[in-house]
Structures are given as structure tokens and as C-alpha cells.
Amino acid sequence: MKKFLLVAVTFFLFAFGSYAQRYAIIDTKYILGKIPEYQDADKKLQLVSDQWQKEIDDKQAVLDKMYKDYDAEQFMLSDDLKKKREDELFNKEKEVRDLQKKRFGYQGDLFKEREKLVKPLQDKLYNAVQKIAVARGYDFILDKSEGITVIFADPKLDKSDDVLREMGVK
């Protein structure tokens, strides 16, 4: 009886073990940090970012001085001059905000520059991961660099259509 139980347990372990999903974990930050082209691109992005931030800081300093001057002089200004200075302040403030959005906002200059410099390297990394996944039979490859993110998943494991059918969506 014990022999039969041992054989049955061993059989089930091997049978279900063959269905086990194979996965690997990578650290994309570590990998990219080891690529000289990425390091160069990151330095270029930092220089450009610093330059644009200085430009914004300079404009902000001018705006701050304009506000300080206005606060000191507003009691001596006529209503027309007050209105004119307030309009100048408003326009200057809008100019600073617009520049900040243009440089650092969603789809801004920094985003476009990053796309130009870093995206080809990220694509190269993704292609290498995909080749390794297929060659070694991995079902999943997870990235641990910024939380756990699925970098590669075998398409045959995607059950999205099954879920949609279960929900009655075609």
C-alpha cells in the first residue's frame, strides 16, 4: 500500500510538474545601466533637462522680481497702471507655465528626447528578452526594477478572450 501511494504521488508530481509555468526575473534598470549607449543617452538627457530647468528657473526669477516690485509699488500706481502691471504679471506667469509644460509636460520636449535616445535601447532589450523567452521556453519574464512588471508572456497563456466569452461579450 505504501509503495502504491509513493508511486501515485510521484506520478502526480511529474504529471502536474510538466504543466508548471516557467518564469524568469530580470532587472531592466541593472541591464540598461550596464549598456554604454544607455549611460550616454541618460547623461545627454540629464544635461538637456538641467539646461531647460535653468531656463525655467531664470524666467521664474524674473517673474518673482516683477511680483516683488509690483507689491512694493502698487499703492503708488493708478488703477490703469495697476491693471497693466497685473496683465504683465499674468502673461509672464502664463509664459513660465507654458514653457514648463512644453519642456517637461506629457508628450513634452523631454519625453520626445527620451523617446529618441532611449526607446531604441529599450526595444533592443525587449527583443533580447523575447528571444531568450522563446529559446528557453519561458512562459513569463518579470521585471523587478520598478515593482513587478510582466515583460514577456507567452500569448497562448492569455485567457482574455475566454473571460470576454464568460462575460457574454463577443
TORKOL-4160 file (C-alpha; in steps of 0.2 Angstrom, whole numbers, padded with zeros to 4 digits, m for minus):
170
<pt num="1" X="0000" Y="0000" Z="0000"/>
<pt num="2" X="0014" Y="0012" Z="0004"/>
<pt num="3" X="0023" Y="0008" Z="m0012"/>
<pt num="4" X="0007" Y="0011" Z="m0022"/>
<pt num="5" X="0004" Y="0028" Z="m0013"/>
<pt num="6" X="0023" Y="0033" Z="m0016"/>
<pt num="7" X="0021" Y="0028" Z="m0035"/>
<pt num="8" X="0005" Y="0038" Z="m0036"/>
<pt num="9" X="0012" Y="0054" Z="m0028"/>
<pt num="10" X="0027" Y="0053" Z="m0039"/>
<pt num="11" X="0016" Y="0051" Z="m0054"/>
<pt num="12" X="0006" Y="0066" Z="m0050"/>
<pt num="13" X="0021" Y="0076" Z="m0046"/>
<pt num="14" X="0028" Y="0073" Z="m0063"/>
<pt num="15" X="0012" Y="0074" Z="m0072"/>
<pt num="16" X="0007" Y="0091" Z="m0065"/>
<pt num="17" X="0026" Y="0097" Z="m0065"/>
<pt num="18" X="0026" Y="0096" Z="m0083"/>
<pt num="19" X="0012" Y="0109" Z="m0084"/>
<pt num="20" X="0020" Y="0121" Z="m0072"/>
<pt num="21" X="0023" Y="0138" Z="m0079"/>
<pt num="22" X="0041" Y="0143" Z="m0082"/>
<pt num="23" X="0046" Y="0160" Z="m0077"/>
<pt num="24" X="0062" Y="0171" Z="m0075"/>
<pt num="25" X="0065" Y="0188" Z="m0067"/>
<pt num="26" X="0076" Y="0202" Z="m0074"/>
<pt num="27" X="0081" Y="0219" Z="m0068"/>
<pt num="28" X="0080" Y="0231" Z="m0083"/>
<pt num="29" X="0087" Y="0245" Z="m0073"/>
<pt num="30" X="0103" Y="0235" Z="m0070"/>
<pt num="31" X="0104" Y="0229" Z="m0088"/>
<pt num="32" X="0102" Y="0246" Z="m0095"/>
<pt num="33" X="0114" Y="0253" Z="m0083"/>
<pt num="34" X="0127" Y="0241" Z="m0090"/>
<pt num="35" X="0124" Y="0247" Z="m0108"/>
<pt num="36" X="0137" Y="0261" Z="m0113"/>
<pt num="37" X="0124" Y="0269" Z="m0125"/>
<pt num="38" X="0111" Y="0270" Z="m0112"/>
<pt num="39" X="0123" Y="0278" Z="m0100"/>
<pt num="40" X="0127" Y="0291" Z="m0114"/>
<pt num="41" X="0109" Y="0294" Z="m0118"/>
<pt num="42" X="0105" Y="0296" Z="m0099"/>
<pt num="43" X="0119" Y="0309" Z="m0097"/>
<pt num="44" X="0113" Y="0318" Z="m0113"/>
<pt num="45" X="0095" Y="0318" Z="m0106"/>
<pt num="46" X="0101" Y="0325" Z="m0089"/>
<pt num="47" X="0111" Y="0339" Z="m0097"/>
<pt num="48" X="0096" Y="0344" Z="m0108"/>
<pt num="49" X="0085" Y="0343" Z="m0093"/>
<pt num="50" X="0096" Y="0354" Z="m0082"/>
<pt num="51" X="0098" Y="0367" Z="m0096"/>
<pt num="52" X="0079" Y="0368" Z="m0098"/>
<pt num="53" X="0076" Y="0368" Z="m0080"/>
<pt num="54" X="0089" Y="0383" Z="m0078"/>
<pt num="55" X="0079" Y="0392" Z="m0092"/>
<pt num="56" X="0063" Y="0390" Z="m0082"/>
<pt num="57" X="0071" Y="0395" Z="m0066"/>
<pt num="58" X="0078" Y="0411" Z="m0074"/>
<pt num="59" X="0061" Y="0416" Z="m0081"/>
<pt num="60" X="0053" Y="0412" Z="m0063"/>
<pt num="61" X="0066" Y="0423" Z="m0055"/>
<pt num="62" X="0061" Y="0437" Z="m0067"/>
<pt num="63" X="0043" Y="0434" Z="m0063"/>
<pt num="64" X="0047" Y="0434" Z="m0044"/>
<pt num="65" X="0056" Y="0451" Z="m0046"/>
<pt num="66" X="0041" Y="0458" Z="m0055"/>
<pt num="67" X="0029" Y="0452" Z="m0041"/>
<pt num="68" X="0040" Y="0460" Z="m0028"/>
<pt num="69" X="0042" Y="0476" Z="m0037"/>
<pt num="70" X="0023" Y="0476" Z="m0040"/>
<pt num="71" X="0019" Y="0473" Z="m0022"/>
<pt num="72" X="0031" Y="0487" Z="m0017"/>
<pt num="73" X="0024" Y="0500" Z="m0030"/>
<pt num="74" X="0005" Y="0495" Z="m0031"/>
<pt num="75" X="0000" Y="0508" Z="m0018"/>
<pt num="76" X="0008" Y="0522" Z="m0029"/>
<pt num="77" X="0000" Y="0516" Z="m0045"/>
<pt num="78" X="m0015" Y="0522" Z="m0054"/>
<pt num="79" X="m0029" Y="0510" Z="m0057"/>
<pt num="80" X="m0024" Y="0509" Z="m0076"/>
<pt num="81" X="m0006" Y="0506" Z="m0072"/>
<pt num="82" X="m0011" Y="0493" Z="m0059"/>
<pt num="83" X="m0021" Y="0484" Z="m0072"/>
<pt num="84" X="m0007" Y="0485" Z="m0085"/>
<pt num="85" X="0006" Y="0478" Z="m0072"/>
<pt num="86" X="m0006" Y="0464" Z="m0067"/>
<pt num="87" X="m0009" Y="0459" Z="m0085"/>
<pt num="88" X="0010" Y="0459" Z="m0087"/>
<pt num="89" X="0012" Y="0448" Z="m0072"/>
<pt num="90" X="m0002" Y="0436" Z="m0078"/>
<pt num="91" X="0006" Y="0435" Z="m0095"/>
<pt num="92" X="0023" Y="0432" Z="m0088"/>
<pt num="93" X="0016" Y="0418" Z="m0077"/>
<pt num="94" X="0007" Y="0410" Z="m0091"/>
<pt num="95" X="0023" Y="0411" Z="m0101"/>
<pt num="96" X="0033" Y="0402" Z="m0087"/>
<pt num="97" X="0019" Y="0388" Z="m0085"/>
<pt num="98" X="0018" Y="0386" Z="m0104"/>
<pt num="99" X="0037" Y="0384" Z="m0105"/>
<pt num="100" X="0037" Y="0371" Z="m0091"/>
<pt num="101" X="0023" Y="0361" Z="m0099"/>
<pt num="102" X="0032" Y="0362" Z="m0116"/>
<pt num="103" X="0048" Y="0356" Z="m0109"/>
<pt num="104" X="0043" Y="0343" Z="m0095"/>
<pt num="105" X="0024" Y="0340" Z="m0098"/>
<pt num="106" X="0016" Y="0325" Z="m0105"/>
<pt num="107" X="0022" Y="0322" Z="m0123"/>
<pt num="108" X="0034" Y="0337" Z="m0120"/>
<pt num="109" X="0052" Y="0340" Z="m0126"/>
<pt num="110" X="0060" Y="0329" Z="m0113"/>
<pt num="111" X="0048" Y="0315" Z="m0117"/>
<pt num="112" X="0052" Y="0316" Z="m0136"/>
<pt num="113" X="0070" Y="0317" Z="m0132"/>
<pt num="114" X="0069" Y="0302" Z="m0121"/>
<pt num="115" X="0059" Y="0293" Z="m0135"/>
<pt num="116" X="0073" Y="0297" Z="m0147"/>
<pt num="117" X="0088" Y="0292" Z="m0136"/>
<pt num="118" X="0082" Y="0278" Z="m0125"/>
<pt num="119" X="0067" Y="0269" Z="m0134"/>
<pt num="120" X="0079" Y="0261" Z="m0147"/>
<pt num="121" X="0089" Y="0253" Z="m0132"/>
<pt num="122" X="0073" Y="0248" Z="m0123"/>
<pt num="123" X="0067" Y="0240" Z="m0139"/>
<pt num="124" X="0084" Y="0231" Z="m0141"/>
<pt num="125" X="0082" Y="0224" Z="m0123"/>
<pt num="126" X="0064" Y="0219" Z="m0126"/>
<pt num="127" X="0069" Y="0209" Z="m0142"/>
<pt num="128" X="0083" Y="0201" Z="m0132"/>
<pt num="129" X="0071" Y="0196" Z="m0118"/>
<pt num="130" X="0059" Y="0189" Z="m0131"/>
<pt num="131" X="0072" Y="0178" Z="m0139"/>
<pt num="132" X="0078" Y="0171" Z="m0123"/>
<pt num="133" X="0060" Y="0168" Z="m0118"/>
<pt num="134" X="0056" Y="0158" Z="m0134"/>
<pt num="135" X="0073" Y="0149" Z="m0134"/>
<pt num="136" X="0072" Y="0143" Z="m0116"/>
<pt num="137" X="0053" Y="0140" Z="m0115"/>
<pt num="138" X="0049" Y="0153" Z="m0103"/>
<pt num="139" X="0030" Y="0157" Z="m0101"/>
<pt num="140" X="0033" Y="0173" Z="m0091"/>
<pt num="141" X="0048" Y="0185" Z="m0089"/>
<pt num="142" X="0045" Y="0198" Z="m0075"/>
<pt num="143" X="0055" Y="0214" Z="m0072"/>
<pt num="144" X="0059" Y="0218" Z="m0054"/>
<pt num="145" X="0066" Y="0235" Z="m0057"/>
<pt num="146" X="0051" Y="0245" Z="m0053"/>
<pt num="147" X="0039" Y="0234" Z="m0044"/>
<pt num="148" X="0034" Y="0218" Z="m0053"/>
<pt num="149" X="0030" Y="0220" Z="m0072"/>
<pt num="150" X="0027" Y="0207" Z="m0085"/>
<pt num="151" X="0040" Y="0210" Z="m0099"/>
<pt num="152" X="0035" Y="0194" Z="m0109"/>
<pt num="153" X="0021" Y="0182" Z="m0108"/>
<pt num="154" X="0018" Y="0168" Z="m0119"/>
<pt num="155" X="0002" Y="0173" Z="m0130"/>
<pt num="156" X="m0005" Y="0155" Z="m0128"/>
<pt num="157" X="m0007" Y="0159" Z="m0109"/>
<pt num="158" X="m0018" Y="0174" Z="m0112"/>
<pt num="159" X="m0036" Y="0170" Z="m0107"/>
<pt num="160" X="m0043" Y="0187" Z="m0111"/>
<pt num="161" X="m0055" Y="0180" Z="m0124"/>
<pt num="162" X="m0061" Y="0167" Z="m0113"/>
<pt num="163" X="m0065" Y="0180" Z="m0100"/>
<pt num="164" X="m0074" Y="0190" Z="m0113"/>
<pt num="165" X="m0084" Y="0175" Z="m0118"/>
<pt num="166" X="m0088" Y="0171" Z="m0100"/>
<pt num="167" X="m0095" Y="0188" Z="m0098"/>
<pt num="168" X="m0105" Y="0187" Z="m0114"/>
<pt num="169" X="m0095" Y="0199" Z="m0124"/>
<pt num="170" X="m0091" Y="0194" Z="m0142"/>
